[in-house]
Amino acid sequence: MRKSLFLFAGLLLGYSALAQNTKTLFNNYINVKNALVKGDGKSANQAIEVFYKSIKGETNFVLKDALLKATEKMSKSTNLEKQRTAFNDVSTTLWQVVKGSDKVTQPVYYQYCPMKKAYWLSEEKDIKNPYYGSSMLTCGTVAETKK
């Protein structure tokens, strides 16, 4: 029982440690998403690097290792299509972080692309698909919303 209590306290502290900067992580993530939507490889590489560094600079939090690993996979590739493929893991992990945070006060839309079977987060309800860019810009649906 005591171990469980310590584990629970550790999880809460982990979420609290991230809570201070969840909004910054989310904003950096949005920059990555927007670069992928535009199909701009150079901007995507720069945004991924900023996002990765912001995660790495955070104190330990629940899902930090998973988020770092997923983002690192994206950052190791300069190929836009491989970055887009890795983006799903980043998105699903960050969604869990954002969903559990009270520091992101704006609506966040968890969107889904049925063609890629992949998710992403957005600050807009309108669909702008990062997996296909301009070729299928509006393909997708809002799967969930955090208000």
N, C-alpha and C positions, 0 to 999 in steps of 0.2 A: 504494500500500500504506500509506504513511504517513497519507494522508487517511483511509483506512478505519480505521486504528488510532485516530486522533483522534475520528472519528465514534463508534466503539464506546465509547471512554472517555467521551465526552460523554453517550452514552445511559446508561451505567452510573451516571455522576454524577447524571443526571436522575432515575433511579430511586432512587438513594440519597437525594437531596434530599427526595423525597416520602416515602421509607420512614419517616422520623421521625414523620410525621403522618397516615399512611394510615388508621390506626385512627380518628382524629378525623374525617377526611373521611367514612369509612364510617359512623360513628355519626350524623353530620349528615345523611347521605343517608337513613339508616334513619328519621330523624324526618320527612323529606319523604315517604318511602314510606308510613309509618304514617298521616300526615295524608290522603294520597290514598286509602288503604284506607278510612278513616272517612268520606271525602267531605266533609271539613271545609276549606272554602276559606280561611277566615281563618288557621287553623293551617298550612295548606299554604303560603300566601303568606309567613308568618313563617319557616317552616322552610326554604323555598327561599332566602330572603334570607340566613339564617345560613349555609346550605350554600354559596351563591355567594361570600359574603365569606370563608369559610374557604378556598375554592379560590384566590380572588384574593390572599389574604394569604400563600400559600405561595411559596417560592422556585420558580424555574423547574424543571419536571419534564416528562418525556415525557408527552404527551397533555394537558398543562395547557390549552393553547389550545383544543383540541377540547372538553374538559370545560367550560371557561368558556363557550364559544360555545353548547353545548347547554343549559347551566344558565341562561344569559342569555335564551335563547329561552323557557324555562319561566318565568323571573321577569318577563318583559315582559307576560305574560298574567295576568289575574285570573280568567279563565274556567277552571274546574276541568277541563273536557273537553280544552281546548287544552293545559293543563299536563300532563294525563295522556298526551296524544299525544307531547309533547316529552320526557316522562320516559324513553321507550325509548332515545333517543340518549344521554341522561345515563347510563342503566343500562349500556348496552353499552360505553361508554367507561370508566366506573368499574370495570367488571368486569375490563378489561384491566389497570388500575392495581392493583387488589386482588390479582388472580391473580399478578402479578409481585412482590408485596410479601411480605416475611417478617415484617412487623410486625403483621399481622393474624393473631393466633394462634388465634382461635376459628373454627369451621367457618362458611363462607359458602356459601349456596346460591344458585346462578344459576338462576332459575325462568323458565318460559315460559308465556305465555298463547296458546293456539292460535287463539282467537277474534280477538284483536287482532294476532296474529303479532308479539308484543312480549315483551321480557325485563325482569326486575328482579332485584335482589339481596335476600337475606333472611338473617337470622341464625337463622331457624327453618326446619325442614324442612317444617312444615305450610304449606300454601298459603293466603295472604291476598292476593288479587289487587288491586293498586292501580289497575288500569285500569277495573274495573267496580264496585269497592267492594262494598257489601252485595248488589247485584243478582246478582252471580256471584262471591261471595267465595272459593269454593274451586276455581274454574276455573283449571287450570294443572298443570304438572308440574315436577319438578326436572330441569333439563337437565344441570347440572354441579355439582360440589361441590369447594370448596377446603378442605382440612383443615389 
